[in-house]
Amino acid sequence: EESREVGNSGNSSYSLRPGRSSPLTLGVIIAEENPKEPELFLELEEETEGAPASSLYLAPSSCQGRCLEAFDKHHSCHCNARCPEFGNCCEDFESLCGHEGFSHSSDAITKEELQSVSEKIYRADTNKARKEDIVLNSQNCISPSETRDQVDRCPEPLFTYVNEKLFSKPTYSAFLNLLNNYQRATGRGEHFTAQELAEQDTFLREIMKTAVMKELYGFLHQQNRYSSEQEFVSDLKNMWFGLYSRSKEERDSSGFEHVFSGEVKKGKVTGFHNWIRFYMQEKEGLVDYYSHIYDGPWDSYPDVLAMQFNWDGYYKEVGSAFIGSSPEFEFALYSLCFIARPGKVCQLSLGGHPLAIQTYTWNKSTYGNGKKYIATAYVVSSTH
């Protein structure tokens, strides 16, 4: 992701707050006329500089995510309660929207609902690190104006200690197996072996056993986004692990690889938003932690850190990551935001603190009935 500072937008004036003493130092912008809104730091993908689509669907010829939506004359088929009467329902209306006892609440997910379910997911993360499981040495905090300097201001590693017993938990173990399956350079095609495909299924199966993912599925089912857990898992596999091309030819990338494993494109680190990946690479001497511009307000894990680092010769100007969260927690929040607010800022609440996540859709290829892959997802803001 390319880091950008955003200036005036409409009639709102924006300014940067530098330094550790500010509530937010994610390189970030503040709407002075409304200081209660979360402040944003935007890391934009080169591929997504155009206006991102606000919908998961290119052509709404399916009722996926549309059950009981208002009639729209521009749609070729419909999913409202009266479409059977007029004979203009989409072909999958009965299978997706006709379930007896299935929730018929509006498809629109409100900010308040997102904040409520994110708090439930936060409380449900029993696999997260405890305070004593991680000793973090964040060292030097810099101002947003210094992130391009590429200066190593921290002589010590970021992680002084991590209790690696965490990694024997089923979801952590399944997650670590996935990290070995990718080449970091874009332009080199990814080809999954049968074992690697099985590892994707294992990871999804293990996380779906957790209270975190059960909470997420229950919420999305209630919101008419998915009619069955099987449908939900199938969609997660496609949106996260489906391959697409960030270069000219080869299918060389996926949402999972970009967000959790990290990639190098045009001499820069892109993605790489996962603390476990960072720790493992730092332990091997492949990551050199330079500094940070933001340390979250949480006094227990998961926390958030926005940092600068060198990954085996390539620089990351600002990489935000949850610290001490379980793999399923990150996967759940990013998925929630991609499904509910694709291509937009998604405002959540964790332990009483506001937090925002930005997602981007991949707009150059699709799966299923015009559904979008995940291009990226990452934390963009938090306030005290």
C-alpha positions in Angstrom: 0.0 0.0 0.0 1.2 3.5 -0.8 0.9 5.8 2.1 -0.8 9.1 1.3 -1.7 12.2 3.3 -5.0 13.6 2.3 -5.7 17.3 2.4 -8.9 19.3 2.2 -12.0 17.3 1.4 -15.1 19.3 0.6 -15.7 21.9 3.3 -13.8 19.9 6.0 -10.3 21.0 6.8 -7.9 18.3 7.8 -4.5 18.4 9.6 -1.9 16.0 10.7 -1.2 15.4 14.3 2.5 14.4 14.8 4.2 12.6 17.6 3.4 10.0 20.2 1.6 12.5 22.4 -1.3 12.8 20.0 -4.3 10.4 20.2 -3.6 9.1 16.8 -0.3 9.1 15.0 -1.1 6.8 12.2 0.1 9.5 9.8 -3.3 10.6 9.9 -6.0 13.0 9.1 -8.4 14.6 11.4 -11.7 16.3 10.6 -11.4 19.4 12.8 -15.1 20.3 12.4 -16.1 16.9 13.9 -13.3 15.7 16.2 -15.4 12.7 17.4 -15.0 10.9 14.1 -12.2 8.4 13.9 -9.1 9.9 12.3 -7.9 8.1 9.2 -4.6 7.0 7.8 -4.9 5.8 4.3 -2.5 3.4 2.6 -3.7 3.2 -1.0 -3.0 0.3 -3.3 -1.6 1.3 -6.7 -4.3 -0.9 -8.2 -7.1 0.7 -6.3 -6.5 4.4 -6.8 -9.6 4.6 -8.9 -12.9 5.0 -7.0 -13.5 1.6 -5.4 -16.8 -0.2 -6.1 -19.1 0.1 -3.2 -20.7 -3.3 -4.0 -19.5 -6.9 -3.9 -21.3 -7.5 -7.2 -20.7 -6.3 -10.7 -24.1 -7.3 -12.2 -26.9 -8.0 -9.6 -28.3 -11.1 -11.3 -28.2 -13.0 -8.0 -30.0 -12.6 -4.7 -26.7 -13.1 -2.8 -26.8 -10.4 -0.2 -30.0 -8.8 -1.7 -32.8 -10.6 0.1 -35.8 -8.3 0.5 -34.0 -5.2 -0.8 -36.1 -2.4 -2.2 -37.2 -2.6 -5.9 -34.7 -1.1 -8.3 -35.8 -0.7 -11.9 -32.2 -0.9 -13.1 -31.8 -4.5 -11.9 -32.5 -7.3 -14.3 -34.1 -9.4 -11.6 -35.3 -8.9 -8.1 -35.3 -10.2 -4.6 -38.1 -8.3 -2.8 -41.1 -9.9 -1.2 -43.4 -9.3 -4.2 -41.1 -10.6 -7.0 -42.9 -14.0 -7.1 -46.1 -12.1 -7.7 -44.6 -10.2 -10.7 -42.5 -13.2 -11.9 -39.3 -11.2 -11.9 -37.3 -12.9 -9.1 -33.7 -13.9 -9.7 -33.2 -17.6 -10.3 -31.7 -18.1 -6.8 -34.4 -16.2 -4.9 -36.1 -19.3 -3.5 -32.8 -20.9 -2.4 -31.4 -17.8 -0.8 -34.4 -15.8 0.4 -37.2 -18.3 0.8 -36.1 -20.2 3.9 -38.8 -20.7 6.5 -37.9 -18.9 9.6 -34.9 -17.2 7.9 -34.4 -13.7 9.1 -36.1 -11.1 6.9 -34.5 -8.0 8.4 -33.1 -5.4 6.1 -29.8 -6.1 4.3 -28.4 -2.8 5.3 -25.8 -3.2 8.1 -25.6 -0.1 10.3 -22.5 1.4 12.0 -24.1 0.6 15.4 -24.5 -3.0 14.4 -20.9 -3.2 13.2 -19.7 -1.7 16.5 -21.8 -4.1 18.5 -20.7 -7.3 16.6 -17.1 -6.2 16.7 -17.2 -5.9 20.5 -18.7 -9.4 20.6 -15.9 -10.8 18.4 -13.4 -9.0 20.6 -14.8 -10.6 23.7 -14.9 -14.0 22.0 -11.2 -14.1 21.1 -10.1 -16.6 23.8 -7.1 -17.6 21.7 -5.5 -14.2 21.8 -2.1 -13.7 23.6 -2.2 -12.9 27.3 -0.1 -10.0 28.6 2.7 -12.3 29.6 2.8 -14.1 26.3 4.4 -11.2 24.4 7.1 -8.7 25.5 7.1 -5.9 22.9 10.0 -3.4 22.6 8.4 -0.6 20.4 11.3 1.9 21.1 11.3 5.0 18.9 8.1 6.7 17.8 8.5 9.1 14.9 6.2 11.7 13.3 4.3 11.0 10.1 6.6 13.3 8.1 9.6 11.0 8.9 8.1 7.8 7.5 9.8 8.1 4.1 13.3 8.6 5.6 14.0 4.9 5.7 16.2 5.4 8.8 16.6 2.5 11.3 15.9 4.3 14.6 15.4 1.1 16.7 18.6 -0.9 17.5 16.6 -3.7 19.1 14.0 -6.1 17.6 10.4 -5.3 18.0 9.6 -8.6 19.7 11.7 -9.3 22.8 9.7 -12.4 23.7 6.8 -14.4 22.3 5.4 -17.5 24.0 5.5 -19.9 21.1 3.1 -22.3 22.8 0.5 -20.0 21.2 1.5 -21.4 17.9 0.5 -25.0 18.8 -3.1 -23.9 19.1 -5.0 -25.3 16.1 -5.8 -22.1 14.4 -2.3 -20.7 14.8 -0.8 -23.9 13.6 -3.1 -24.0 10.5 -2.3 -20.3 9.8 1.5 -20.9 10.0 1.2 -23.7 7.5 -0.4 -21.3 5.0 2.4 -18.7 5.2 4.8 -21.1 3.5 2.7 -21.3 0.4 3.5 -18.0 -1.3 6.2 -16.2 -3.3 6.5 -12.6 -2.2 7.4 -11.1 -5.6 4.4 -10.1 -7.7 4.7 -11.2 -11.3 5.5 -14.8 -10.3 2.5 -17.1 -10.6 1.2 -18.9 -7.6 0.4 -22.6 -8.2 -1.2 -24.4 -5.2 -0.5 -28.1 -4.7 -3.1 -30.4 -3.5 -1.6 -30.2 0.0 -1.7 -26.4 -0.1 -5.3 -26.4 -1.1 -6.0 -28.9 1.8 -4.2 -26.5 4.1 -6.6 -23.7 3.1 -9.5 -26.0 4.0 -7.9 -27.0 7.3 -7.5 -23.3 8.3 -11.1 -22.5 7.4 -12.3 -25.6 9.2 -10.3 -24.8 12.4 -11.3 -21.1 12.6 -15.0 -22.0 12.1 -14.8 -24.0 15.3 -14.0 -20.9 17.3 -16.4 -18.6 19.1 -15.0 -15.7 17.0 -16.1 -17.1 13.7 -19.4 -18.4 15.1 -20.2 -14.9 16.2 -19.4 -13.5 12.8 -21.4 -16.1 10.9 -24.3 -15.8 13.2 -24.4 -12.0 12.6 -24.1 -12.3 8.8 -26.7 -15.0 8.7 -29.1 -12.8 10.7 -28.3 -10.0 8.2 -29.4 -12.2 5.3 -25.9 -12.3 3.8 -25.5 -16.1 4.0 -28.1 -18.8 4.3 -25.8 -21.6 5.5 -22.4 -22.0 7.1 -21.3 -24.0 4.0 -22.1 -21.0 1.8 -20.2 -18.7 4.1 -17.1 -20.8 4.2 -17.1 -21.3 0.4 -17.3 -17.5 0.0 -14.5 -16.9 2.4 -12.3 -19.3 0.5 -13.0 -17.6 -2.8 -12.6 -14.0 -1.6 -9.5 -14.6 0.4 -7.6 -17.4 -1.4 -8.8 -17.0 -5.0 -5.9 -16.0 -7.2 -5.8 -13.0 -9.4 -3.0 -11.0 -11.2 -1.4 -7.9 -9.8 1.0 -8.0 -12.7 0.5 -8.4 -16.5 0.0 -12.1 -16.9 0.4 -14.6 -14.1 -2.2 -15.2 -11.4 0.3 -14.1 -8.8 -1.7 -12.8 -5.8 -4.6 -13.3 -3.4 -6.1 -11.3 -0.6 -4.7 -13.7 2.0 -1.2 -13.6 0.6 -1.2 -9.8 0.4 -2.7 -9.0 3.8 -1.1 -11.8 6.0 2.0 -12.9 4.2 3.1 -9.7 2.4 4.3 -9.0 -1.2 7.0 -7.0 -2.9 5.9 -4.9 -5.9 8.1 -2.3 -7.8 10.7 -2.4 -5.0 8.3 -1.8 -2.2 6.7 -4.0 0.5 2.9 -4.1 0.0 0.5 -5.7 2.4 2.2 -7.5 5.3 -0.2 -6.6 8.1 0.2 -9.6 10.4 2.1 -9.8 13.7 2.8 -13.5 13.6 4.4 -13.2 10.1 6.4 -10.2 11.4 7.7 -12.1 14.4 8.7 -15.2 12.4 10.5 -13.1 9.8 12.2 -11.0 12.4 13.3 -14.1 14.3 14.9 -15.4 11.0 16.7 -12.1 10.6 14.7 -11.2 7.5 12.8 -8.2 9.1 14.5 -5.2 10.6 12.2 -3.1 12.7 12.9 0.7 12.1 10.3 2.7 14.1 6.6 3.2 14.7 4.2 6.1 14.3 1.3 4.8 16.4 0.8 2.6 19.4 -2.9 1.8 20.2 -4.7 2.6 23.4 -5.3 -1.0 24.5 -3.6 -2.1 27.7 -4.0 -5.8 26.8 -3.8 -7.8 23.6 -4.9 -7.4 20.9 -3.3 -4.0 20.4 -2.4 -2.1 17.2 1.0 -0.9 16.1 1.8 1.1 12.9 5.4 0.6 12.1 8.2 1.1 9.6 10.5 -1.8 8.7 12.8 -3.4 6.1 11.9 -6.8 4.8 15.0 -8.4 3.4 16.0 -5.3 1.5 12.6 -3.8 0.8 11.0 -1.0 2.8 7.5 -0.7 4.3 6.7 3.0 5.0 3.7 2.3 7.2 2.5 -1.1 8.1 -0.4 -1.3 10.6 -1.0 -4.6 12.4 -2.9 -6.0 15.3 -0.5 -7.4 17.9 -1.3 -10.4 20.0 -4.6 -11.3 18.2 -5.5 -14.8 17.1 -5.5 -15.5 13.4 -9.3 -16.0 13.5 -9.8 -12.5 15.1 -8.0 -10.7 12.3 -9.7 -12.9 9.6 -13.1 -12.2 11.2 -12.8 -8.4 11.4 -11.3 -8.0 7.9 -14.0 -10.3 6.5 -16.8 -8.5 8.3 -15.6 -5.1 6.9 -15.1 -6.5 3.4 -18.6 -7.9 3.3 -20.3 -5.0 5.1 -18.3 -2.1 3.8 -16.4 -3.2 0.6 -14.0 -0.5 -0.6 -14.9 1.8 2.3 -13.8 2.7 5.8 -15.5 0.4 8.3 -16.0 1.8 11.8 -15.7 -0.8 14.7 -15.4 -0.8 18.4 -12.9 -2.9 20.4 -13.0 -2.9 24.2 -14.7 0.5 24.2 -12.1 2.1 21.8 -13.1 3.0 18.3 -11.1 1.4 15.5 -11.5 1.6 11.7 -10.5 -0.8 9.0 -10.1 0.0 5.3 -10.8 -2.7 2.7 -10.4 -2.5 -1.1 -12.0 -4.7 -3.7 -10.1 -6.3 -6.6 -11.8 -4.8 -9.6 -10.1 -6.5 -12.5 -11.4 -10.0 -12.2 -14.2 -11.7 -10.3 -15.5 -15.1 -9.0 -18.9 -16.6 -8.9 -21.6 -14.3 -10.1 -19.5 -11.2 -10.4 -18.3 -11.2 -6.8 -15.1 -9.3 -5.9 -11.9 -10.7 -4.4 -10.2 -8.9 -1.5 -7.4 -6.6 -2.7 -6.4 -5.5 0.8 -7.6 -4.9 4.3 -5.8 -3.1 7.2 -6.4 -1.0 10.3 -6.5 2.7 9.4 -7.4 4.4 12.7 -8.0 4.4 16.4 -8.5 7.1 19.0 -8.1 7.3 22.8 
